Amino acid sequence: MVLVAGQDYPNTYREFVAMFPDNPACAAYLMHLRWPDGFICPTCKTRSTPWNESRGRIACPACRHQTSITGNIPQEIQYLNNLTQLYLNDNKLTGNIPSGIGSLIHLTDIYLCGNQLTGSIPNEIGNLENLKLLYLGWNLLSEDIPDTIRYLTKLERLNLGGNKLTGDVLWIVDLTNLTYLILERNQLTGNIPSGIGGLKNLEILTFAYNKLIGAIPYQIGNIPNLRELHLSSNQLSGNIPSSIGELSKLRVLKLYENRLTGAIPSEIGQLTNLLFIDIDSNQLTGRVPDQTINLTKLYDNQNNFCGNYLFTDNQIVRDFLNLKQIGGDWESCQIEPCIGDLEGNDNDVDGADLSVLANDPSLIELEILAANFGRTDCMNY
């Protein structure tokens, strides 16, 4: 199908307004692109006028099959020279994002999330210097995120979550106007760059469910407006940085399923606006800081401190954590350090790092149990 400017697509802003005065007109145009000779049911192949259903779906009158505006995004979209906003989210669009989208230099908003788009993000995306919102999340996109994305310096909201994207995240440091950065549920690797502290406007940051490694950079505390921090289900290591206490507006902190070690910093007590925290399944050790009781806004029975080597000898802290912990008992779900058999010739304690037991009031009980019953079975869990 050959499209003619001024007839099949607008050539000027005035023509654009005339052709697309409302959402139904846009939907009709997209239907024409897919079915230029009239609607044909993809299931029963009946040619008919479809019924309009809720949520923008259409139904075949013959077999009642429901569908939506699907198919590829046509390469001819590049001819919409004056387009400023592109909203095609939550359909069942397939195929690649056409490289011609990089010609639409007046675009400020792109919403393509919630489709079934495949392939890579085109390098030409970096040509859209006026872009403020880029939503490509929850598709089937793959390959490395193009480095050209760093040229979108006006970008305020970026959502690439729920794809199969690879590569590192070093490019984020150039996007200093970001307020929302959603990269969760991909296959991203490498370190979180220390330059992340330069994203002063950032409010929502989620790298959850990737393969990121290394430490949480100390500079994370330089993001004064951060309200939600999601770093769960990666391979992050090292300590929780004390600078996290500088995030005075933080409301959600999710660090579960990493390899974080060391003690919870006492500065966590400065997060007085925190509503939710989950640090489950790390390797955190030592005494829970007394300052934790300053987190009075935490929701009751919705937080998670389990899966670590933590303890407290402060009854006030113990009661506070039980009140906030899912299930109401934060101590029973801590990991008991496995020190093996302390009797006989086959134990392996010599030279082991037992620092996790330092100042732990349960140490004597653990020694007695091991001495009385021989090798424990905790390695079989």
Phi, psi and omega in degrees: 000121178265124181265142182247127179299138180084346179242307180266340175208152184290143179254343179224168179297321179298318178294323179299313180298322181290321183281328185234068181287340183203177181297319178301324179294321177296317180296320179296322179295316180292325175297322179294325178295323181277320182237072184298336180256017181104155185296132173235122183299127180291347181262301184261356177067015178286134175270122185197179172265116186287157173276143175274124179251183180287163176057032174075010181269160177235155184230142176284126179296336184279309186247359179068009178296134179260143177215183179220181179289100185241183182108187181278158168281118186293143177300335181295352177301339181296344182275356179276070193299333184258009182295132179248336181222134180233108182244102177230027185285156173060041168246204176235043181295138182238181178081190182272160168284119185295139179298335180298347179298336179292350178276347185272071191289351178267358181298134172247332183229130171232119176239101177239015184289158176073032175243203178231040182290142183236181179081197184261164169283123186295142177303330183295349178301333181290351179280348188273073188291347178262002185292131178247328181233124178229107182244103177240013185292157173060052170236206178236032183291146183220186181071178184291143171295126186296140180296339181295347180296340179293345180278354180275066190288348177267359185297130179251327180225127180228121179232108175242016186293158173070035175238204176233037185286147182237184180098186182261183181238022183296333183293343185295337186293342180273350184263069191284354178263003182297138169248327178237128177227106185243107179236018186293158174057055170231205179231042184284146184230177178090190183265157168282121186291145178296336179294356178300336179296346178277355180274071189295337183267357187295132178246322180236126179226119177224118173248015188300151176059056171229204180232037182288145182235179177084188185273157167287118187297142178302329183292354177302333180285358181266012182254089193293337185260005185296126180250331180223131179231113183241106179237018187292158173056052169236205177233038182289144183228182181083189184275159165288119186294141179297338180295347179300336178294346179280351183274072189294340181263001185295132180243333181229128178228112181237113181234012188293158177058056169232202179234037183290142183232179179081186183272157170292125182294143180297337180296348179298335179293349178277353182273065189287352176260004183293131179255333187209135176221138177220113179239022183301149171060054168238204177230038181289144186228168171089192186277131175295127184298142180300333182296348180301331182291352176285349182276060188289343181272356177302136177296141176290139171061027182228002183254167186218114177249009188289174171068029178229195179240047187264155176206169171212148172247014179257114185296327179295316178295317180301313180295321180297313182294322177297323180294324186270337185288139171303127180087348171081009180216096185279336184283323184293342181258011171283158180272128174282126180303131182264107183252005174071199184276124178267003177245161173079189186256359186253014177277164187231035185283324183304129178083355181283155179271104181256025182295338180294343182267354185300129177064016179275119183294347180271001186302316182297318180297320180295320180295320181293318180297317181294321182291325184281327190245005178074206185298132180282167179256016186291342178285352180269357184287000000 
